[in-house]
Amino acid sequence: MERKFCQSCGMPLTSDNKGSNADGSRNEDYCIYCYKNGRYTQDFTMAQMIEFCAQFTDQINEQAGLNLTPEQAKEQMRQFFPNLKRWKRKDE
């Protein structure tokens, strides 16, 4: 089974952490932290999202079995985020 990621913050999506559409149904593309009731929860640029997500480097390391520094995590996000739906059409 293909692993799905939030198309805003890159978090792995599970049945428990999917966001919600305006009609209350589960959104298949975004997590609960990024998308609620059919809207983004934060009005971030991609750079702001990367800075925000970097504060969770310890949790990312624990879940993924990595040992990244916050700067290394940010660099990986800079490579990964432009491929996510929310950021594909945005110019930073």
Buried (B, 14 or more C-beta within 10 A) or exposed (E): EEEEBBBBBBBEBEEEBBBBBEEEEEBEBBBBBBBBEEEEBEEBEBBEBBBEBBEBBEEBBEEEEEEBEBEBBBEBBEEEBEEBEBBEEEEE
